[in-house]
Amino acid sequence: MQPQQTEPQPGTVTEQDQQLVVAAPSPAPIKRFIRQQVPDSILHNEDLNTAMRALPGNYNFEIHKTVWRIQQAKATTVALQFPEGLLMYACVIADLLEAFAGVRHALVLGDVTYGACCVDDFSAAAMGAELLVHYGHSCLVPVDVTSVPCLYVFVDIAIDVDHLVDSVLLNFAPRTRLSLAGTIQFSSAIQLAKQRLSPTFPSLTIPKIKPLSPGEVLGCTAPVLDPRDGFQALVFVADGRFHLEAFMIANPSLPAYRYDPYARVLSQESYDHAGMRHTRRLAVEASRGAARWGVILGTLGRQGNPAIVDTLQRHLASRGRCVTTMLLSEITPTKLAAMAPSFDAWVQVACPRLSIDWGEGFGQPTLTPYEALVSLGVVDPWWAEEGPEALQPYPMDYYSSAGGDWGSSYHKK
């Protein structure tokens, strides 16, 4: 029995009307959000699954999802962006997408990529890409902000969780109040480890700072644990120290241990909190008499945030400072030294760790946005509170949705 057709009621939108809306004259809306359920024809494509064996089995590049996303978007030119550690797989993935997703041009972006802040949708758009796939980082720049549709692939890495669990059980007494965190690649392993460790460590917590995923830490953004909760140690899963150091800076009194999933080693880590805070304080105090300021907007992907530049320009101008704004993709001591005669101090809107880690290498004070606001008296200095300066809270909240005016979050409350 055929279903009975009825006339549409006045004011309703028919399927034909919807098709007409989609086919409206340019500029057409960018398709950013699509149905995520990957069809069996892709999941069980034997040729695709065989070809995927060229990639490491414990790295989840989400090839099926990417193929489906490309097909849904009907994209024929796709840009691929990788951090240095994953760039070796770029050509294999490009071949897979050209062979199985209908891509005619897979463009590999070769510029250095430090984090999701470097997502280079501008270059992708300039090269005519209809979709950008960014690998290895979380969604710091929302997909409704990028100039072309963007798919973030975290590249979850499977590790020996049993060894991680055994290492924690061997080195910490039962019921120790632990916090467990790491980089985004190991988020699944962290969640699984928590389940297995909870019977022995019932207070074990995976911290979260919005908008990041639970347990995720960036080099410039880390959760602050409440001292009243009495945490006794941090176990951090990562193969390097960069992200761990952000957590340590944000929680200077908490002992930190790093589990390297490749070396399969649990090590206690330290950080020169007093030295870092003292060095940054000297830079801030040296900049207070500066009359000529250089404000640098980083152009490596989305590192620079024009809203922060506007805030800094406004505060500097209101205090009678001479301001020169410039764009730089890479900020090095050599570049700034060449312009030193024209400036007394710099503030870089790119990566806070550039100043924190390498500030002593610059000939003139080179501040983060937070430090510049301290220098100008807009916010209180971290050393204003009582107690040892080494333990004073230095904010690592650059992408936190609850961060200050110096933050770069697109998710501000």
Buried (B, 14 or more C-beta within 10 A) or exposed (E): EEEEEEEEEEEEEEEEEEEEEEEEEEEEEBBBEEEEEBEEEBBEBEEBEEBBEEBEEEBBBBBBBBBBBBBEBEBBBBBBBBBEBBBEBBEBBBBBBBEBBBBEBBBEBEEEBBBBBBBBBBBBBEBEBBBBBBBBBBBBBEBEBBBBBBBBBBBBBBBBBEBBBEBBBEBBEEEBBBBBBBBBBBBBBBBBBBEBBEEBBEBBBBBEBBBBBBBBBBBBBBBBBEEEEEBBBBBBBBBEBBBBBBBBBBBBEBEBBBBBBEEEEBEEBEBEBEEBBBBBBEBBBBBEEBEBBBBBBBBBBBBBBEEBBEBBBEBBEEEEBBBEBEEBBEBEBEEBEEEBEEBBBBBBBBBBBBBBBBBEEBEBBBBBBBBBBBBBEBBEBBBEEEEEBBBBEBBBBBBBBEBBBBBBBBBEE
